[in-house]
Amino acid sequence: MSFWKNQPVHLVAAIVAGGAAGIVSGLVKLGWENVLPPRTEERDATNPPQTLLQQFGVPAKVTHATYHYSGHALPWVSYVIHFGFSTTFAVLYQIIGEKLPWIKKDAGTWFGLAIWIAFHLGIMPAMGTVPSAKDQPEEEHVSEALGHIAWMVTNDLVGAEVYRRLVAEKNK
């Protein structure tokens, strides 16, 4: 695997592919967290996206706003942050990975773990959004680490296929 690809990046295709991958992988990560919840119910009463927004001065009545579906109150503001994060990193991964193939090593497994380490063990604890890494339960580390792998592998698979198809269509 070379360090740098000399082929041009089809930027629009990479953005579309990353956007599509980010939506699908965001759904995968939400599903993952239903199987292995990373936080206790008490800590999830105000989840990290809600806490982050409140740290920036957004009132709780906004951060805890919900919509109702099938008898469930669902936190739409949290979902905006969740899918915004997912699609942003999927687009970046797709664009950067087209130039630096080593980013995509092992289908994005290492990139996903790096994002988990950076945000869940570094940035968010430093900001006070979540407890320090040593104060997070082991279950949270397991869920988040494995969930970030599943999330990024999904980005890798979906993004690569959508990108391949878009570029092939463009080159017809």
N, C-alpha and C positions, 0 to 999 in steps of 0.2 A: 504494500500500500504506500503510494507516494505521499509526500507531505503536502504538495500543492498540485491541483489539477489545472492544466493550461486551457481546458475547454471553457467557453463562455458560459456564464450562468444565465439562464433564461429567467430573468427576475420576476416577470409577471407569473410565469408558471410556478416558480418557487413560492411566491406569496400565496397563490391560490392553493397549491398543494399543502403548504404549511398551515394555511387557514382551515382547510378541510380536515387535515390530520389533527389539528388542535381541538376542533369540535369533537371528533370521534374519541380522541384520547382523553378529553375532559370528561366525557361520559364514562369511559373505562375507569378513570380515577374515582369518580363518584360511586360507581358500582363496587369498586375495590373497597372503598371506605364503608360500604354497607355490610360487606363480608367480614372485614377486619377493621372495625372503627379505631381510628388512631387516638381519640381522646375520650375521656369519661364524659358522661352526660352533663355533669356539672361544668367541666371545662368547655363543653360544646354549647352551653347555654348562650355564650357569646363566643362564636368561633373566631379563629385567627383573621379571616377577612373582615369580619365585623369589628374586631378589636383594632385592627390596623386603620380602618376608616375613622373610628372614634378617636384614635390618637391624632388624626389629622383634623379633628374638630367636627366631623359629621355626627349629627345627633343620633342617639340610639333609636329614636322613632323612625329614622330613615334606614339605619343599618339593620334593624330588625324587621323591616317591612316584608310582608309575605304576600303570596298569592295562594289561592286555594284550588286544589285539584284532587278529586276523588276522596274528599274528606280530610285531606292533609293540608296543613299550613306550611308552605315551602318558602324558604328565604331567598327571594329573587335577587336581592342586592348581593348576597354571598355568591350566588351563581354568576352574576356579572363579573365579579372579581375573579372567581374560579376559572371561568372560560376565557376571560381576558388574559390571565396569566398563562393558561394552557396554549392559547392560540399565539400569543406573543413569542413564547419560547419555541413553539413548533415552527413558526415562520423563521425565526432566527436560526434554528437548527437546520432547516431545509436550505436556507441561503448559504450559511457558513459551511455546511457539510458538502455543498456542491463544489466549493473551492478547497476546503481542507478535509479530505476524506477520513483522516484519522479521528475526527470528531464523531464519526458514525461507527467507530469500532464496536464490534459485538452488538450491532443493531441498536446503538444508543444507550446500552446498559450503563456504561461509565459516565456518559453525559447526564443521564437521569440521576445517578448517585451523586454526581458533583453538584447538581442543582439542589438535591435534598440537603447535602452537607452545607452548602452555601447559605440556603435560606432557613432551614429548620434547626440547624446547629449553630449557625453564625449570625446572619443578618437579623432574623426575627427575634432571637433571644437578646441580641445587643440592643434592639429597639424596645424591648420590653413587651413585644407582641405575644410571645409565648415564653414559658419558663426557660431557664438556662438548660442546656443539653443534659447536664447531670441531674436536673430536677424533673425531667420528663420521664414518664414511666417507660420501661423496656418495651411494652406493647406498642407504644407510640412510635418508638424507633423502628421496630420491626415492620409495622404497618406502613409507615411513611417511606422507609427505604425500599421495601418491596413494591409499594404502590408507585413510587417514582420510576422504578425499573419498568413496570408494566405500562405506565404512562408513556415513557420515552420509547420503548420498543413499539408501541402502537403508533406513535408519531413517525418513527422510522419506517415502518411497513406501509402505512397509509400514505405518508408524504412521498416516499420513493415511487410508489405505484402511480399516484396521481400525477406527479411530476413527469414520470416516464411517458405516460399517456398523452399529457399535454404537449410535451416536446415532440413526440412522434407525430401527433396530429399537425403541429405547426410545420414539421419538416416534410409533410406529404406534398 
